[in-house]
Amino acid sequence: MQGKISLTPQDILEKEFKIDTRGYRLKEVDQFLDQIIGDYEQFYDMIQNLEKEKEELLKEIMNLKQELRNAKMSIDIAKTGEKEFTNMDILRRVSNLEKIVFKKEEKEEE
């Protein structure tokens, strides 16, 4: 935006014109320039607000992309880990069952 707009509202306000004997009516020129300044200030404010909004949206997009990457990684880890966790769970259960069974057999033998 900086390079595209060459005048600020203040530049327009402070602009002075040379006066000829056959020049325009100063009052009309001033009134018209006042209108231009008002519109220009509104455009300038709108552009500033849109730039801020754009920056915020870009930050939000970056955050959402990072969250998406993290979620995909978590899903991939869960998918690869499901079998390992399932196998580990089975081994733990078998081990616990063996402990229970062997303890009961030892008690029965006594």
C-alpha positions in Angstrom: 0.0 0.0 0.0 2.8 2.4 0.8 4.1 2.7 -2.8 0.7 2.8 -4.5 -0.7 5.9 -2.8 1.3 9.0 -3.3 -0.8 11.5 -1.4 -2.0 11.6 2.2 -5.0 13.5 3.3 -2.6 16.0 4.9 -0.8 16.5 1.5 -4.1 17.4 -0.1 -5.0 19.7 2.7 -1.7 21.6 2.5 -1.5 21.9 -1.3 -1.3 25.5 -2.5 -2.1 26.5 -6.0 -0.7 29.4 -7.9 -3.3 32.1 -8.6 -3.8 33.6 -12.1 -6.0 36.5 -13.0 -8.2 34.1 -14.8 -8.0 31.3 -12.3 -10.7 29.3 -10.6 -12.8 30.6 -7.7 -10.8 29.8 -4.6 -13.9 29.0 -2.5 -15.1 26.4 -5.0 -11.7 24.8 -5.2 -11.4 24.7 -1.4 -14.8 23.2 -1.0 -14.1 20.5 -3.6 -10.7 19.7 -2.1 -12.4 19.4 1.3 -14.7 16.8 -0.2 -11.7 15.0 -1.7 -9.8 15.1 1.6 -12.8 13.6 3.4 -13.2 10.8 0.9 -9.5 10.2 0.9 -9.3 9.9 4.7 -12.1 7.4 4.6 -10.4 5.4 1.9 -7.1 5.6 3.8 -8.8 4.3 7.0 -10.5 1.5 5.1 -7.2 0.4 3.5 -5.5 0.5 6.9 -8.3 -1.6 8.5 -8.2 -4.1 5.7 -4.4 -4.4 5.9 -4.7 -5.1 9.7 -7.5 -7.6 9.0 -5.4 -9.3 6.3 -2.5 -9.6 8.7 -4.7 -11.1 11.4 -6.2 -13.6 8.9 -2.8 -14.6 7.6 -1.7 -15.3 11.2 -4.8 -17.3 11.8 -4.2 -19.3 8.6 -0.7 -20.1 9.7 -2.0 -21.2 13.1 -4.6 -23.4 11.5 -2.1 -24.9 9.1 0.1 -25.7 12.0 -2.8 -27.2 13.9 -3.7 -29.3 10.9 -0.1 -30.5 10.5 -0.1 -31.5 14.2 -3.4 -33.2 13.9 -2.2 -35.2 10.9 0.9 -36.2 12.8 -1.1 -37.3 15.7 -3.4 -39.3 13.5 -0.4 -40.9 11.8 1.2 -41.7 15.2 -2.1 -43.2 16.4 -2.5 -45.3 13.3 1.0 -46.7 13.5 0.7 -47.0 17.3 -2.6 -48.8 17.3 -1.2 -52.1 16.5 1.7 -51.7 18.9 -0.7 -50.6 21.7 -3.0 -53.5 20.9 -0.2 -56.0 20.9 1.2 -54.5 24.1 -2.2 -54.7 25.7 -2.6 -58.4 24.7 0.9 -59.2 26.1 0.1 -57.4 29.4 -3.2 -59.3 29.7 -1.6 -62.6 29.0 1.1 -61.8 31.5 -1.4 -60.9 34.1 -3.4 -64.0 33.4 -0.3 -66.2 33.6 0.5 -64.7 37.0 -3.0 -65.4 38.2 -3.1 -68.9 36.8 0.4 -69.8 38.0 -0.3 -68.4 41.5 -3.5 -70.5 41.7 -1.6 -73.6 40.5 1.1 -73.1 43.1 -1.4 -72.7 45.8 -3.3 -75.8 44.8 0.0 -77.8 44.7 0.7 -76.8 48.3 
